[in-house]
């Protein structure tokens, strides 16, 4: 079967976005978390410690939290099959990033038109935090990939039509249910919060799936949770400690602002839940993918809340951002499509376009970030601190002063341009950042290549002794 021009364009774009992370992938220095991950993966390989407790201890002095093992397992597998270079350590994140781009596009094309769906993987690949973590070893990108996979499987399961051959129909459903169970297990073993989001989305998707598919998917869900639960029970994880954490409003706000600076386009996601609910209520026809939109809203809200839970010196903020961004992008392009073609929402579209412009400017300029922060924390010069706020208010007021017809003409042009110019600018920024990475010296590269061979039996015994004491105290 030959591919259409649109399919060729989509494949070419996805390949281009996937290859962005390969610039200087091997020469970038190992980050602290990568070094820790490499050490734990080396323990597994040298001493067959897949079921040993020591490699999975979080290292933060918290005996209630075990490090999700998926990142360690993928690193160990890559090291065993490919080698010990930083490139080999990072390849699992790279491949999971590529798979996430494909899954995001597959979900987006069911919610929006062809062109907005093409924007989705470009926006994900051009997100600062995503690009950074996709170029590092770890479990954050696999966690998002498995979560996207769980949603895609549910969508595909609901789209299945009865086949003429009963055996073929049963085999397809069983295959998808098994894949759903794998996605749930993978998300839980990559990150507990990602797994929790995947489970919640199943509940939202039940009306879309129907009775028969819901029963089948619940079997996969139970199997996936059971397998992951058996593992965490092995490492004595006390999940009660995860639910006793306090949600910090400051953490939620900081995480959202950082996400906005990492990907300004998702400012449209702020109004997406309201627009989707209004459109669905006004629509007399039954929208096929309505539950998918609600599942994405649940993902978006829960991911932001987890930003308040994980806000601390021990958890990188970028980990929360990459969990938010996929759902935020899908909601943003849906809101972009709804507001862009609506005459009634033209003033709202003006506000959102200007807000995105401000976020884009701040994302590229640290000086603009400082000026905007000065509005909330004014210094000695009160007028200088309030001047940016005055400019923003004047620009926003233009949208309410101009006649609606004239404003619609201006906004329609702006909407068309931002769908093209903004993704291109963000991609160019990623390319420049990746190319301009400073290459490490030959000595450092040699040290990274031989790092995994330096773990001695004495180090292993010391580590086991230290963690043994911790587990005994627990």
Order of alpha helices (4+ residues) and beta strands (2+ residues): alpha-alpha-alpha-alpha-alpha-alpha-alpha-alpha-alpha-alpha-alpha-alpha-alpha-alpha-alpha-alpha-alpha-alpha-alpha-alpha
